[in-house]
Amino acid sequence: MPTRRAVWLLVLLFLGIYLWRNVWVVWPFLFRTGGDFANFHRSAALLLDGQSPFTPTFDYPPLLAILLLPVAWMTLDGARVAWFLVSHACLLGSAAILWRSLGGGLTALAVLGALGSLGGTVQENLALGQVNPLLLLLLAVAVRADGNRPSQGAAALGAGAGLKIWPGLLLLAYAGRASRRLFAIGIAVAVLCVALPLILIAVFLPPPHLPHGTGYWMGTPASLNVSLPALALRLSYPLSGPVPEDWIVGNEVARLHLDAGRKALSVGVSLATLALGLVALGWRARQDRWDGRFGLAALTALAILASPISWYHYQLLQFPGLALLAVSYLRRRALLPMAGLAILAAGLTSRTVRDFLLRGGDAGSVLLYGAVIAGLGVVLFILLLKEMPTGPAPSSSGTARPASPRSSS
């Protein structure tokens, strides 16, 4: 096993890579393009001016615009910098929380350093100004709170649903008979975070009072949508020749118009994926050694697979599951599974891998990319279920209890 000094040197190396990739490289992009953050900032500025936040390009719950009111008065460049700093704070905060959830120690620190510095999805989220670093922080709180303060975890997931509707699927982690109170807490927080802002907007502000493009939530074949419903949608188009127009404009609410049949296909695949995954999770929950952290990570992987819209940058939320697996493998010295996990993580989160798969620029390349990433998501879900009995569970003091032996099944 590596010495303590070697691990610390590796951690310092990862810190340097993180600062270079996610600060030095990303910084110029904050001033070249508004990214996705420009839509958020515009909606917050409208809200500050007493208007509806629902522009044609803002189809989020209004809580996000409300949270950005403190920077709504700034110029876009100034607000971008402020959100960039907040996003880094969320990433580092989530790493600290996950480190404690993983039992602490240098192994967990090295794993989290590798994910944060080498995961291309980190750079993508920061450059776009996305909200996923904040969602990762809320997910980390839920993972950490599973053993000692589960009500905080349920509330955190409910708040995540208030930022983007789909994280509400993670509340199914508390849908069992023994967790009804936690499920109710999460649902109550989610309803409060979504419904209360909508009511206030409807009462006090001029229309529109709802997002413009809710039909878009039923799915899109856009190239960077990596869910199973998106893969099914692409298979419904001619696959020879250039990329179909719907795949190109698929991330533009105003220009994408799926017919009723394709919407039904997307929703059907979404529900079928969710149902099959929940059956597998339910079967695992009946085993003797249920680890809620692994269960929540598996449910996250399932939600990203099943959601009609799962952009490439959503893979940031796979970090808790990847970290749980990596720490479990390394502490058991399971080097071959660890090597396989490293390949899987690179495929899910590396922009280099993404660009390599899409290099052809034709429909076949896009289809291959979507199939590979969705397939890796399925593998991650299965690995989390399989490893769950041997995952180190945290004690109330935050240190890891010894991993239980793998069952004969």
N, C-alpha and C positions, 0 to 999 in steps of 0.2 A: 504493500500500500504506500502511497506517496507520503513523504514526511510533512510535518506541519509547516515547515518553511516553504516547501514546494507548493503547498496549497495556497499559502498567503501570496506567494509570487504570482500564482495563477489568478488569484482574485484581483491583485493589482493590475495584472495584464488586462483582465476583463474590464476593469474600471477605465483604463486608458482607451480601450477599444470603444467602450460606451460613450465616453466624452467625445471621441473623434467622430464616430458614426452618427450619434444622436444629438450632438450639440454643434460641433464644427461644420459637419456636412449639411445639417438641416437648417442652420441659421440663415443662410442666404435665401432659402425658399420662403421664409416668412415674409420677405419683401418683394419677391418676384410674382407671387400669386396668392390670392386670398384662400385658395383651397376650399375645403368644405366649410371651414370656419367663417368664411365671408357670408354664407347663408345664415349661419347662427347669429353672427354679429348684426347683420341687417335686420333680422327679426327682433332682436333685443332692442335695437335702436328705434324701430317702429313702435314697440311696446312702450319704450320710454317716452315717445312722442304722443302717446295716447291712441295709437292705432293697433289694428289686429296684427299679430306676428305672423299670420299665415300667408306668406307669399307663395307664388307658384312653385318655388323650389324648396320650401320649408314644410316638410311633412312629418315632423316630429311632434310629440306631445309638447305643450307649451311650457312645461317646467324648465326645459333647457334654456329657452329665451329668458325666463325669469331669473335663472341662476346667473345669466350673463349680463344682467342689468348693471352691476358695478363697473363693467368695462364698456357699456353701450355708448357712453358719452365720448369715448376715446376715438381717435382715428383708427382705421382698420389696422395699420402697421403697429400702432401702440397696443391695441387690443390683442393682436396676434402674439406679440412678445409676452404680454401678461398671461395669456392662455398657455403659451409654450412653457412658462415657468410653473404654472399650476399643474400642467400635465406631467412635467418632470417630478413635481412633488407627489403626485398621485402614483407614479410608477415606483418611486423610491419608497413611498409609504406602503404600497402593496407588497414590495419585496421584503420590507421589514416585518410586516404582519405574516407573510407566508413563511419567512425564515423561522419565526416562533412556532408556527403551525407544523412545520416540518421537524420540529424537535431541536432546532438550533444546530450549532456546530459548523465546522469548516466545510464539510461535505455539502450541506444545504446551501451555504454561502457561495460555494463554487458553482453549484448547479444554477442558482438564481443569477449569478454573474454571467454565466454562459448564455442563458436565455435572454437576459436583458441586453447584452452587448452584441450577440450574433443573430438574434431574431430580427429578420428584415421587417417584420410587421410593426416593430417598435418605431423604426424610422418613418415608415409610411404613416402611422397615426400622428406622429409629431408634425410631419410635413403638411399633412392635410388639415391639422388642427381638429382632429376628431375627438369625440367624447369617450372613446373606449378606454383611455387611461383612467378616467373617473369610474367607469363601470368595472374595470379590473380591481380598483381599490374596494369597491362595494362587494365584489365577489370574494376578494381576499378576506374581508371582514366576516363574510358568511362562512367561509372555510374555517377560519380561526375560531369563530363563535360556536361551531357545531358541538363541541364537547362540553363547554362550560357556560356559555351565554347564548343559547340557541335563539332566544327571542330577538337579540340584536342582529343575528344573521338573517332571520326572516324579515325584519324591518329593512335591512340593507338591500335584500333582493327586491322587496316591494318598491323601494326608492329607485332601484335600477329599472324596474318596469315603468316608472314615471318618466325616465329619460328616453328609453326606447321600449316599445311595447313588448318585443319578443323576450327580454329577460324575465318576464312574468312566468314563462314556462318553467323556470328554475324553482318556482314555488311548489312545483309538484314534488320536490324533495320532502316536503312536509305534509303531503296529502295522505299519509298513512293514518290509521286509526289512533295511534299513540301520539301523533303530532298535530292533531286537529287545531289545537290552540295556536300553535306556531303558524299553521296555514292561514288561520283567520287573521293573525297579526299581519302577515305578509300581504294578504289580499286587502286588508283595511288600509295599509300604508300605500299600496299601489293605487287603490281607488281614490284615496285622498290626493295623491300626487298628480293623478290624471284628471279626475272629475272636478276638483275644486278650482284649479286654474281655468278649465273650460267654462265653468259656471261664471266665474268672475269676468272672463272675456265676453261671454254672451250678455251679461248684465250691463257692463260698463263701457264696452268698446263697440265701434261699428263693425259690420261684417267685413270679411268672412269670419265665421265663428268656428270653422272646422278646416282641417287641411284640404287642399285642392285635389290631390291625387291619391285618394285612399285605394282605388282599384289597383294601383301599382303595388300595394302590399300583398296582392295575391300571387306575385311572382314576376320574374323577368329573366329572359335568356341572356342578359348582359354578360360580357366575357368574364368579368371578375366576380360574378356571383357563383359561389362554389358549393351551393347546397345541392342535395339530391333532387328537389323539385326543379332547380335550374337545369340540371343535367337532363332530366326527363323532357323539359321544354325544348332544349336544343335538339334532342332526337326526333322531335316532331317537325323539324325543318329539313329541306334538302341539304345534304352534307357535302355535295360536290360543288366546286367553284368557290367564289368569293364568300366572305362572311356575310350572312343575311343582315339586312338593314336593322331588324329588331335587336340583333345582338350588339350593334354599334350604338344605337340610341337607347339601349335598354336601361341606362341609368338616368335618363331624363324623363321626369314625370309627364311633361306636356307632350312628348313625342312618341312615347310607347303606348300602343293600343292593342293589347292582346284580345283575341276573340274569346267568346264564352267557352269554347271547347278547351282552349289552352289554359284559361284560368282554372277550369275544373280539373284539368290534368295536374296542374301545379299544386292546387289545394289538396287533391286526392293523394298525391305522392307524399305531401307534407304530413297529412293525417296518418297515412299508413306507416311512414317511417317512425313517427312519434309513437304510434300504438305498439309497433314491434319492439321498439327500444324500451318502452315502459314495461312491457311484459318481461323482457330480460332483466330489467332493474328490479321488478317485483319479485322475480324468482330469486335474485341474489339477496334481496332484503329478507327473505325467509331463512337464509343460512344463519349459522350460529354466530359468525363474527362479521357483523356489518360495520363498516367504517364509513361514517357519514361524509367525511372529506372526499373519499374516493367516489362515493355516490353522487355528491354534488358536482365533482369534476366530470364524471361520466354523463350526468344530465346536461352539463354545459356542452359537451361534445355532441350529444344527441340533439340539443336545441339548435346548434349551429348547422348540423346536417339537415334537420327537418324544416327549419324556417324557410319560407318561400324566398326570402332575401337574406343572404349571408355573404357579405363582401369579404374580399381578401383580408382587410384589416381587422375583421372580427376574430381572426386567429390569435390575436393578442390574448383573448380570454381563455385560450387553451393552456396558457402558461401554468396555472395551478395544477392541472392534471399532468402535464409534462414533468413538472417539478416533483410531484408526488411519486411518479413512476421512477424517475431518475434517482432520487434519493433512496427509494426502496431497493432498486437494483444495486446501487453502489454499496449500500450497507450490507447487502447479502453477497457482495463481490460477484454478482451475476454479470460478467463483462460482455458476454455475447448478446444477451437481451439489451444491455446498455448501448452497445454499438448499433443494434437495430433501431433503438429508440432515437439515437442521434440522427440517423438517416430519416426517420419519420418526422422528427422535429424540423429538420432542414427542409424537407418537402413541404410541410405545412406553412412554415413561417419565413422561408428565405425568398427574397425578391429575385435573387440570381436563378434559383430553380424555376420560379414563375416565368421569368423572361426567357429561360431556355426552352421551356415547354411551349411557349407562345411564339417562338422565333419564326415559325413558318408563316404566320400572319393570315392563314386561311381557316376555313371552317373546321377542318380536321384538327388543326393545332388547338383551337379553342375547345373543341370537344375533348381532346386528349387531356388538356390541362384540367378541365372541370372534372373529368372522370378520375384522374390521379388524385386530386386534392380531396374529392368526396370519398374515394377509396381509403385514403390515409386517415380521414376522419372516422370511418367505420372501424379501421384497425385500432385507432386510439381508444374508441369506445369499448371495444372488446378487451383490450389490454387493461383498461381501468377496472372492468368487471372481474377479469381474471386475477389481477393482482390484489384486489380489495382485501381478501382475508389476511394477506401477509403485510399489508401496509402498516407502518408504525403509527399507533394512535397516541395522541398527546395526552399527558396527564394534566391535572389541574394546575401544576406548576409550570407547564409549558415545555417540559422535557419529554423525550420520547420513551414510551414503554417498549420493551423488547417485542420484536415482531413475532406474531404467532406463526407456528409452522404451517406450511401449505397443507391443505386437506387432501385426502386421497382422491377426491373427485376433481 
